[in-house]
Amino acid sequence: MISHPSEPTALGHALERIAEPWSPHVVARVNDYDVKIAHAEGEHVWHVHEHTDEFFLVIEGELRIGLREEGGERTVTLSKGAVFTVPRGVEHRPVAAPGTAIMMFEPAGTVNTGDRHEAVPGHIPSTTGFELA
């Protein structure tokens, strides 16, 4: 479990230590929330977080988030530096261009594949986040 680090964390250096895409690593904790970073490439899985919003910040690259909302399906596109919050209960699927890196902010213990989801492909670990080595 990560606590408050005694030194600043350089995101670029932290990302260099992460090999696999869609493998979120916890870099900080704010109260009961985890700050996670990950490389992202290709499609994630359609999923929903029933009890929490999910905040995304694009560090590098481009992230598209498909949303299945009451009025139908739509996609939001986030470029470097853009943020977006997926509201709780909204089914969504991130899709990333090669070279994309993201930050997520969510309650500790939140599983990256949600409370319910489609079949999870082998390239996506279902996790609450890995510790940064």
PyMOL commands that set and color helices and strands:
alter all, ss='L'
color gray80, all
select helices_A, chain A and resi 11-16
alter helices_A, ss='H'
color red, helices_A
select strands_A, chain A and resi 25-30+33-43+47-48+54-60+62-69+72-79+83-86+91-107+116-117+130-131
alter strands_A, ss='S'
color yellow, strands_A
deselect
rebuild
show_as cartoon
